[in-house]
Amino acid sequence: MAQYTRNPPLLEATLAPEPMVQFEQWLAEASAAGIYDPTAMTLATVDPDGKPSARIVLFKGIEADGFSFYTHYDSRKARALAAHPYAAATFWWDRLERSVRIEGKVDKLSRALSEAYFYSRPRGSQIGALTSYQSRPVATREELDERLAANQARVGHGLVPFPETWGGYRLLPETIEFWQGRDNRVHDRLVYQRAESGWRIQRLEP
């Protein structure tokens, strides 16, 4: 059984007062450690029937003190968020023996922010977003490829039209937990909880 011994103890005195500052520090260290994509996070939602689902999405930056990500507004996750605008997300950085867990309310980003991010993406990704009816069944791969080729031909070298059914969300944290592995499974778990003024830090049992 693997033991987690990479890091010194995670102590309250070493944490930044603001969780976003602490998160960005850990994210930078994860990037420096050579993790393939440290921005990958598991996003969990609850659908209109109360059934949970989870998937990997990419964190795209801090927006107004929240964690941003982008998706199709008719996707399964978007339908779930329309019914229950709360979510949980988890980052796992194995090389650092660290994890971050976020829980909070989710709202849509502005059209301006969504467009700005859309046009910062590679052109192929823009056309891909225009092409995909995310989460819907598709009969064959060929059908999807044909639709992509048709959109590539239609757009040509011009501006890719912004998809009206695509855009960003913000997960505004109510709690953020910083987990760090320790030997003998006596791990460190420090949680920021939003208070009336600022944040309260609490240690949890491993």
N, C-alpha and C positions, 0 to 999 in steps of 0.2 A: 504494500500500500504506500502510495506516494505521501511524503511529508512536505508541508509548506514551510520552508525555512529561508526563503530568499530575502525577506525584509525584516528590518528591526520592528519593534512594537509600534503600532499605530495609536498614538496618544492624543487626547483632547488638546493638549497644549501645542501640538504640532499642526493642527488643522487651521486652515484659513477661516476667518469669521464668516465669510460668505461661501455657500456651497458651490456656486458657479465658478468662483476662483479656484476652489479645491478641485473641481471637476476638470477645468481646463489644464491645471497642473498635471493631473494624472493622465489626461488624454495626451498631452505633449510627451510625457514619459513613455506611454504606450507606443506612440509613433516612433520615438527614438529607439525603442526596444526591437523594432523591426516586425511588429505584428502586421499580418497581411492587410487587414483593413480595420483599424481600431475604432472607426466610426460605425461599424456594424452593431446594431442593437436589436434585441428581441422586443417586439412591441405586442402587448397583450390587450385585447379588447373583449367586450361582452356584447353579443348580438341581441336583436330585439326579443328573442326568446330566452335570454339569460344564459346562453351557452358561451363559454369562453373560447377564444382562438388566439393563436400567437404566430408571429412570422418575423423574419429578419427584415429590417429596413435600415436605411443609412441616415444617421444623424447629420444634419446639414448646417449646424451652427446655432449659437444662442441668439434668440430673437425676443426682445422685451422680457428678459429673465426666464425664457422657456426654451425647451429643446425642440428644434424644428425638424420636420421631415416632409417629404412630398409624395403624392400618390394620385391615383385616379379617384375622382369624387363619386364614381359609381362602383368602386371596388367593395369587396366584402368588409374591409376594415372601415371604409368611409361610411357604409350603411350602419355598421355597428356604432360608430361614433355619433352618427346622427340620432340614434336611439338612446345611447348612453354616453355622453361626452366626457368620459373618464377613461384613463388608460394607465398601464404600468409598463415600464421599459427596463431592460437589463443590459448592461455591457459586461462582457467577460474577457479579460486580458490574461490569458494563461501564462505567458512568459513572465508576467509580473506577479502572478498569484493574487490578482485583484479583481474585484467586481464592483459595479455601481448599479444601484436599484433606484428607480424613480417612480413615484405615484402622484397623480394629480389630474386636474381638469384639462381638457383639450378644446381648443378653438381653432378656427381657420385663420390663416395668415391673409393679409390684404392681397387684393389682385395685383397691386404694384409690386409687392415683394415676390409673389409667385411668378410674375412675368420676368422680373429681373433675374431670378434664379433660372427660369426656363431658358432664357437666351444666353446664359453663361455656360450651359451644358454643351457637349459636343453635338454637332449637327445631326449625327446619326441617332443620338439619344432623343433629340427633339422630334425627329420623324417617328421614332419608336413610340414615344408618348402619344403622338397624334394617331398612331396606328392601332394601339392596343385598346381593347374593350376589357379592361383588367377584371379578372376573376370570373368572366363569363366562359361557358364551354365553347370550344372551337373544334370543328370536326377533324381537321388534319393540320399538320405543320405546313403543308403546301398552301392551304388557304391563308394562313397567317403571312407566309412569305409573299404570296401574290398581292395581298393587301398592302404590305410594306413596299413592294416594288411599285405598285400603282401610286402610292403617295409620293415616293421618290421622284417618279416621272412627272407627277402633277406639280410638285413644288419646284422641280428643276433646280436652278441656282438662286431662286428667289428666297424671300423671307419665309420661314416656316410659320404657318399660322398658329397662334397660341390656342391650344385646346381649351374650350370652355369648361370641360369636365375634368380638368387637371389643376392641381395646385397644392399649396402647403398647409400644414397644421403646426400648432404650437402646443407642446405638452408643458403646462405650467405646474411646476412641482409643489406639492404640499409636503412631501417628505422625500429626502434623498439619503440613501444609505451607502456608506463607503465601507466595503468589506475587504479585509486583507487576511490572507491565509497565515496561520501560525502552526507550529508543530503540535502534535498530539490532538489535532482538531479543535484546539482551544483558540478559535479564530477571533480577530478583532472586528467588531461591528459598531460603527459610529454613525448615528443618524441625525441629520438636520431636520427639524420639524418647524414649519412656518408658525410663527407666533404673531401676536398683535403688532409687535414692533421687532422686526428682524427675525432671527432664527435662534432656536434652542437646540443644543447638541446633547444627545443622550447616548449612552452606551447600552448595547443589548447583549444578552447572553449569547454565546456562540451556538 
